[in-house]
């Protein structure tokens, strides 16, 4: 049996156990994937318990991704740049941390757009952990420019400086976006949807064939979905990203690459 878990707070409504159960069925694997609530500051103890039970790895969700990065013994470049991890892999005494959020986002964007993101103009709304977790993967696609827009400029500048070696990146406030050329892709990396709100967006920010992609899914995606519908903006929620990042985590633990399409259907 392959023992896995997802840690977070709250975590009871997580779709991850079901997603990984469906992945396991594709290969006939016996997987025990549990959702475990963890208080901030207690993640290391709970991870140690999972390791002692023979666990192979775990996912980590909000608000524990930075803590997961800090307790790891080795980290991927993606995790180090984000200063956050959503996946831990256990091998002997090593706890390897990775961040598959960006890879999951890019895989879903390819599904929706039908192409790569090379030469695209991208705007990321928000400069918190969600944004930090996807920037490296976006830059790997060689976009023309990535603009990080955040109400607090200092946070956007910090993210810009941590990724400036990867490509052309600019820090702005949302109020300044009207001064930019239109974007091909607008990514909502804010948590406003969890409080029933949506970021202010303008149709003029996007090109005619542009896409507004919401990293939220479920009820948290409803406010922005409604706003985009009212403004005639093409929109997608982040369910495909969730499944995509899960597939990458599953491969890290099992060496198998599951199909995401049957899970999304």
SEKOLTI-39507 format. One record per residue (C-alpha): residue number from 1; residue in three letters; chain; x negated, y, z negated. Coordinates in steps of 0.5 Angstrom, whole numbers, plus 2048, in hexadecimal, padded with zeros to 3 digits. Each point is the difference from the previous one (the first is absolute). Layout:
N
+------+------+-------+-----+-----+-----+
| resi | resn | chain |   u |   v |   w |
+------+------+-------+-----+-----+-----+
|  NUM |  ALA |     A |   X |   Y |   Z |
...
+------+------+-------+-----+-----+-----+
END
This chain:
265
+------+------+-------+-----+-----+-----+
| resi | resn | chain |   u |   v |   w |
+------+------+-------+-----+-----+-----+
|    1 |  UNK |     A | 800 | 800 | 800 |
|    2 |  UNK |     A | 7FE | 807 | 802 |
|    3 |  UNK |     A | 801 | 805 | 7FA |
|    4 |  UNK |     A | 801 | 807 | 802 |
|    5 |  UNK |     A | 804 | 806 | 7FD |
|    6 |  UNK |     A | 801 | 807 | 800 |
|    7 |  UNK |     A | 7FF | 805 | 7FB |
|    8 |  UNK |     A | 804 | 807 | 7FF |
|    9 |  UNK |     A | 805 | 804 | 7FC |
|   10 |  UNK |     A | 805 | 7FF | 802 |
|   11 |  UNK |     A | 800 | 7FA | 804 |
|   12 |  UNK |     A | 806 | 7FC | 7FF |
|   13 |  UNK |     A | 803 | 802 | 806 |
|   14 |  UNK |     A | 7F9 | 7FF | 804 |
|   15 |  UNK |     A | 802 | 7FC | 807 |
|   16 |  UNK |     A | 7F9 | 7FD | 800 |
|   17 |  UNK |     A | 801 | 7F9 | 7FD |
|   18 |  UNK |     A | 805 | 7FF | 805 |
|   19 |  UNK |     A | 7FC | 803 | 806 |
|   20 |  UNK |     A | 7FA | 7FB | 7FE |
|   21 |  UNK |     A | 805 | 7FA | 7FF |
|   22 |  UNK |     A | 802 | 801 | 807 |
|   23 |  UNK |     A | 7F8 | 801 | 802 |
|   24 |  UNK |     A | 7FF | 7F9 | 7FC |
|   25 |  UNK |     A | 806 | 7FC | 804 |
|   26 |  UNK |     A | 7FC | 802 | 806 |
|   27 |  UNK |     A | 7FA | 7FC | 7FE |
|   28 |  UNK |     A | 804 | 7FB | 7FC |
|   29 |  UNK |     A | 7FC | 803 | 7FA |
|   30 |  UNK |     A | 802 | 7FF | 7F8 |
|   31 |  UNK |     A | 7FF | 807 | 7FE |
|   32 |  UNK |     A | 803 | 802 | 7F9 |
|   33 |  UNK |     A | 800 | 808 | 801 |
|   34 |  UNK |     A | 803 | 804 | 7FA |
|   35 |  UNK |     A | 802 | 807 | 7FE |
|   36 |  UNK |     A | 7FD | 802 | 7FA |
|   37 |  UNK |     A | 801 | 807 | 7FC |
|   38 |  UNK |     A | 7FA | 803 | 7FE |
|   39 |  UNK |     A | 7FF | 806 | 7FB |
|   40 |  UNK |     A | 7FA | 805 | 803 |
|   41 |  UNK |     A | 7FA | 7FE | 7FC |
|   42 |  UNK |     A | 802 | 7F9 | 7FF |
|   43 |  UNK |     A | 7FE | 7FE | 807 |
|   44 |  UNK |     A | 7FA | 7FD | 7FF |
|   45 |  UNK |     A | 802 | 7FB | 7FA |
|   46 |  UNK |     A | 806 | 7FE | 805 |
|   47 |  UNK |     A | 7FB | 7FE | 806 |
|   48 |  UNK |     A | 7FC | 7FC | 7FB |
|   49 |  UNK |     A | 806 | 7FC | 7FE |
|   50 |  UNK |     A | 801 | 7FF | 807 |
|   51 |  UNK |     A | 7F9 | 7FE | 802 |
|   52 |  UNK |     A | 800 | 7FB | 7FA |
|   53 |  UNK |     A | 806 | 7FD | 802 |
|   54 |  UNK |     A | 7FD | 7FE | 807 |
|   55 |  UNK |     A | 802 | 806 | 804 |
|   56 |  UNK |     A | 7FD | 802 | 807 |
|   57 |  UNK |     A | 802 | 807 | 800 |
|   58 |  UNK |     A | 806 | 805 | 7FF |
|   59 |  UNK |     A | 803 | 807 | 803 |
|   60 |  UNK |     A | 800 | 806 | 7FC |
|   61 |  UNK |     A | 805 | 806 | 801 |
|   62 |  UNK |     A | 802 | 806 | 7FD |
|   63 |  UNK |     A | 7FD | 803 | 7FB |
|   64 |  UNK |     A | 7FB | 7FB | 7FF |
|   65 |  UNK |     A | 7FC | 800 | 807 |
|   66 |  UNK |     A | 7FA | 805 | 7FD |
|   67 |  UNK |     A | 800 | 7FC | 7FA |
|   68 |  UNK |     A | 7FF | 7F9 | 804 |
|   69 |  UNK |     A | 7FA | 804 | 804 |
|   70 |  UNK |     A | 7FD | 802 | 7FA |
|   71 |  UNK |     A | 800 | 7F9 | 7FD |
|   72 |  UNK |     A | 7FD | 7FC | 806 |
|   73 |  UNK |     A | 7F9 | 7FD | 800 |
|   74 |  UNK |     A | 800 | 802 | 808 |
|   75 |  UNK |     A | 804 | 804 | 805 |
|   76 |  UNK |     A | 801 | 801 | 807 |
|   77 |  UNK |     A | 7FE | 807 | 803 |
|   78 |  UNK |     A | 808 | 801 | 801 |
|   79 |  UNK |     A | 801 | 7FF | 7F9 |
|   80 |  UNK |     A | 7FA | 804 | 7FE |
|   81 |  UNK |     A | 802 | 806 | 804 |
|   82 |  UNK |     A | 807 | 800 | 7FE |
|   83 |  UNK |     A | 7FE | 7FF | 7F9 |
|   84 |  UNK |     A | 806 | 7FB | 7FF |
|   85 |  UNK |     A | 801 | 7F8 | 802 |
|   86 |  UNK |     A | 806 | 7FD | 801 |
|   87 |  UNK |     A | 7FD | 7F9 | 801 |
|   88 |  UNK |     A | 7FB | 7FC | 7FB |
|   89 |  UNK |     A | 7FD | 7F9 | 802 |
|   90 |  UNK |     A | 7FD | 7FC | 7FB |
|   91 |  UNK |     A | 7FA | 7FC | 802 |
|   92 |  UNK |     A | 7FC | 7FD | 7FA |
|   93 |  UNK |     A | 7FE | 806 | 7FB |
|   94 |  UNK |     A | 801 | 805 | 806 |
|   95 |  UNK |     A | 806 | 804 | 800 |
|   96 |  UNK |     A | 800 | 803 | 807 |
|   97 |  UNK |     A | 805 | 806 | 802 |
|   98 |  UNK |     A | 803 | 802 | 806 |
|   99 |  UNK |     A | 805 | 805 | 803 |
|  100 |  UNK |     A | 804 | 7FD | 805 |
|  101 |  UNK |     A | 805 | 806 | 801 |
|  102 |  UNK |     A | 7FD | 803 | 805 |
|  103 |  UNK |     A | 7FF | 7FA | 804 |
|  104 |  UNK |     A | 808 | 7FE | 7FF |
|  105 |  UNK |     A | 802 | 807 | 802 |
|  106 |  UNK |     A | 7FC | 800 | 807 |
|  107 |  UNK |     A | 802 | 7F9 | 802 |
|  108 |  UNK |     A | 807 | 803 | 7FF |
|  109 |  UNK |     A | 7FF | 806 | 804 |
|  110 |  UNK |     A | 7FD | 7FC | 805 |
|  111 |  UNK |     A | 807 | 7FC | 800 |
|  112 |  UNK |     A | 804 | 806 | 801 |
|  113 |  UNK |     A | 7FC | 804 | 805 |
|  114 |  UNK |     A | 7FE | 7FB | 804 |
|  115 |  UNK |     A | 7F8 | 802 | 800 |
|  116 |  UNK |     A | 7FB | 802 | 7FC |
|  117 |  UNK |     A | 7FF | 807 | 7FD |
|  118 |  UNK |     A | 7FA | 802 | 804 |
|  119 |  UNK |     A | 800 | 808 | 801 |
|  120 |  UNK |     A | 806 | 801 | 7FC |
|  121 |  UNK |     A | 802 | 806 | 7FC |
|  122 |  UNK |     A | 802 | 7FD | 7F9 |
|  123 |  UNK |     A | 802 | 804 | 7FA |
|  124 |  UNK |     A | 801 | 7FD | 7F9 |
|  125 |  UNK |     A | 804 | 803 | 7FB |
|  126 |  UNK |     A | 7FE | 7FF | 7F9 |
|  127 |  UNK |     A | 7F9 | 7FF | 7FD |
|  128 |  UNK |     A | 801 | 7FB | 7FB |
|  129 |  UNK |     A | 7FE | 7F9 | 7FF |
|  130 |  UNK |     A | 805 | 7FE | 806 |
|  131 |  UNK |     A | 7FC | 805 | 805 |
|  132 |  UNK |     A | 7F9 | 7FE | 7FD |
|  133 |  UNK |     A | 802 | 7F8 | 801 |
|  134 |  UNK |     A | 801 | 801 | 808 |
|  135 |  UNK |     A | 7FB | 806 | 803 |
|  136 |  UNK |     A | 7FA | 7FB | 801 |
|  137 |  UNK |     A | 805 | 7FB | 804 |
|  138 |  UNK |     A | 803 | 806 | 804 |
|  139 |  UNK |     A | 7F9 | 803 | 802 |
|  140 |  UNK |     A | 7FE | 7F9 | 802 |
|  141 |  UNK |     A | 805 | 801 | 806 |
|  142 |  UNK |     A | 7FC | 806 | 802 |
|  143 |  UNK |     A | 805 | 805 | 800 |
|  144 |  UNK |     A | 7FF | 807 | 803 |
|  145 |  UNK |     A | 801 | 803 | 7F9 |
|  146 |  UNK |     A | 803 | 7FF | 7F9 |
|  147 |  UNK |     A | 803 | 806 | 7FC |
|  148 |  UNK |     A | 802 | 7FE | 7F9 |
|  149 |  UNK |     A | 805 | 805 | 7FD |
|  150 |  UNK |     A | 802 | 801 | 7F9 |
|  151 |  UNK |     A | 803 | 805 | 7FC |
|  152 |  UNK |     A | 7FA | 800 | 7FB |
|  153 |  UNK |     A | 7FA | 802 | 805 |
|  154 |  UNK |     A | 7FB | 7FD | 7FB |
|  155 |  UNK |     A | 802 | 7F9 | 801 |
|  156 |  UNK |     A | 800 | 800 | 807 |
|  157 |  UNK |     A | 7F9 | 803 | 801 |
|  158 |  UNK |     A | 7FE | 7FB | 7FB |
|  159 |  UNK |     A | 802 | 7FB | 805 |
|  160 |  UNK |     A | 7FE | 803 | 806 |
|  161 |  UNK |     A | 7F9 | 800 | 7FD |
|  162 |  UNK |     A | 800 | 7F9 | 7FE |
|  163 |  UNK |     A | 802 | 7FE | 807 |
|  164 |  UNK |     A | 7FC | 806 | 804 |
|  165 |  UNK |     A | 7FB | 7FB | 803 |
|  166 |  UNK |     A | 805 | 7FC | 803 |
|  167 |  UNK |     A | 803 | 805 | 805 |
|  168 |  UNK |     A | 803 | 807 | 801 |
|  169 |  UNK |     A | 804 | 801 | 7FA |
|  170 |  UNK |     A | 803 | 806 | 7FD |
|  171 |  UNK |     A | 804 | 802 | 7FA |
|  172 |  UNK |     A | 806 | 805 | 800 |
|  173 |  UNK |     A | 806 | 801 | 7FC |
|  174 |  UNK |     A | 807 | 7FE | 803 |
|  175 |  UNK |     A | 801 | 808 | 801 |
|  176 |  UNK |     A | 7FA | 800 | 805 |
|  177 |  UNK |     A | 803 | 7FB | 804 |
|  178 |  UNK |     A | 804 | 804 | 805 |
|  179 |  UNK |     A | 7F9 | 803 | 802 |
|  180 |  UNK |     A | 7FE | 7F9 | 802 |
|  181 |  UNK |     A | 801 | 7FD | 807 |
|  182 |  UNK |     A | 805 | 7FB | 800 |
|  183 |  UNK |     A | 7FE | 7F9 | 7FD |
|  184 |  UNK |     A | 802 | 7F9 | 803 |
|  185 |  UNK |     A | 801 | 7FD | 7FA |
|  186 |  UNK |     A | 802 | 803 | 7F9 |
|  187 |  UNK |     A | 7FF | 7FB | 7FA |
|  188 |  UNK |     A | 803 | 801 | 7F9 |
|  189 |  UNK |     A | 7FC | 7FE | 7FB |
|  190 |  UNK |     A | 803 | 804 | 7FA |
|  191 |  UNK |     A | 805 | 7FD | 7FB |
|  192 |  UNK |     A | 805 | 805 | 800 |
|  193 |  UNK |     A | 805 | 7FA | 803 |
|  194 |  UNK |     A | 800 | 7FD | 7F9 |
|  195 |  UNK |     A | 803 | 806 | 7FD |
|  196 |  UNK |     A | 805 | 800 | 805 |
|  197 |  UNK |     A | 7FD | 806 | 804 |
|  198 |  UNK |     A | 7FC | 801 | 807 |
|  199 |  UNK |     A | 7FA | 804 | 802 |
|  200 |  UNK |     A | 802 | 806 | 804 |
|  201 |  UNK |     A | 7FF | 7FF | 808 |
|  202 |  UNK |     A | 801 | 803 | 806 |
|  203 |  UNK |     A | 802 | 7FD | 807 |
|  204 |  UNK |     A | 7FA | 805 | 803 |
|  205 |  UNK |     A | 7FB | 7FC | 7FC |
|  206 |  UNK |     A | 801 | 7FA | 805 |
|  207 |  UNK |     A | 7FF | 800 | 807 |
|  208 |  UNK |     A | 806 | 7FD | 804 |
|  209 |  UNK |     A | 7FE | 7F9 | 7FF |
|  210 |  UNK |     A | 7FD | 801 | 7F9 |
|  211 |  UNK |     A | 802 | 7FB | 7FA |
|  212 |  UNK |     A | 801 | 802 | 7F9 |
|  213 |  UNK |     A | 7FE | 7FA | 7FC |
|  214 |  UNK |     A | 802 | 7FF | 7F9 |
|  215 |  UNK |     A | 7FB | 7FC | 7FC |
|  216 |  UNK |     A | 806 | 7FF | 7FB |
|  217 |  UNK |     A | 805 | 7FA | 801 |
|  218 |  UNK |     A | 807 | 7FE | 7FD |
|  219 |  UNK |     A | 804 | 806 | 7FC |
|  220 |  UNK |     A | 7FA | 804 | 800 |
|  221 |  UNK |     A | 800 | 801 | 807 |
|  222 |  UNK |     A | 807 | 802 | 801 |
|  223 |  UNK |     A | 7FF | 808 | 7FF |
|  224 |  UNK |     A | 7FB | 800 | 805 |
|  225 |  UNK |     A | 804 | 7FC | 805 |
|  226 |  UNK |     A | 806 | 804 | 7FF |
|  227 |  UNK |     A | 7FC | 807 | 801 |
|  228 |  UNK |     A | 7FD | 7FD | 807 |
|  229 |  UNK |     A | 807 | 7FD | 802 |
|  230 |  UNK |     A | 802 | 807 | 7FF |
|  231 |  UNK |     A | 7FB | 804 | 804 |
|  232 |  UNK |     A | 7FF | 7FB | 805 |
|  233 |  UNK |     A | 7F9 | 7FD | 7FE |
|  234 |  UNK |     A | 7FE | 7F9 | 802 |
|  235 |  UNK |     A | 7FF | 7FC | 7F9 |
|  236 |  UNK |     A | 7FE | 7FA | 7FD |
|  237 |  UNK |     A | 7FF | 7FE | 7F9 |
|  238 |  UNK |     A | 7FA | 7FC | 7FD |
|  239 |  UNK |     A | 803 | 7F9 | 800 |
|  240 |  UNK |     A | 7FC | 7FE | 805 |
|  241 |  UNK |     A | 7FA | 803 | 7FD |
|  242 |  UNK |     A | 801 | 7FC | 7FA |
|  243 |  UNK |     A | 801 | 7F9 | 803 |
|  244 |  UNK |     A | 7F9 | 802 | 804 |
|  245 |  UNK |     A | 7FC | 801 | 7FA |
|  246 |  UNK |     A | 803 | 7FA | 7FD |
|  247 |  UNK |     A | 7FE | 7FC | 806 |
|  248 |  UNK |     A | 7F9 | 803 | 7FF |
|  249 |  UNK |     A | 7FF | 7FE | 7F9 |
|  250 |  UNK |     A | 803 | 7F9 | 801 |
|  251 |  UNK |     A | 7FA | 7FF | 805 |
|  252 |  UNK |     A | 7FB | 802 | 7FB |
|  253 |  UNK |     A | 803 | 7FB | 7FB |
|  254 |  UNK |     A | 801 | 7FA | 805 |
|  255 |  UNK |     A | 7FC | 801 | 806 |
|  256 |  UNK |     A | 807 | 800 | 804 |
|  257 |  UNK |     A | 803 | 806 | 804 |
|  258 |  UNK |     A | 807 | 7FF | 800 |
|  259 |  UNK |     A | 805 | 803 | 805 |
|  260 |  UNK |     A | 804 | 806 | 7FE |
|  261 |  UNK |     A | 805 | 800 | 805 |
|  262 |  UNK |     A | 805 | 7FB | 7FD |
|  263 |  UNK |     A | 7FF | 803 | 7F9 |
|  264 |  UNK |     A | 803 | 807 | 803 |
|  265 |  UNK |     A | 805 | 7FC | 803 |
+------+------+-------+-----+-----+-----+
END
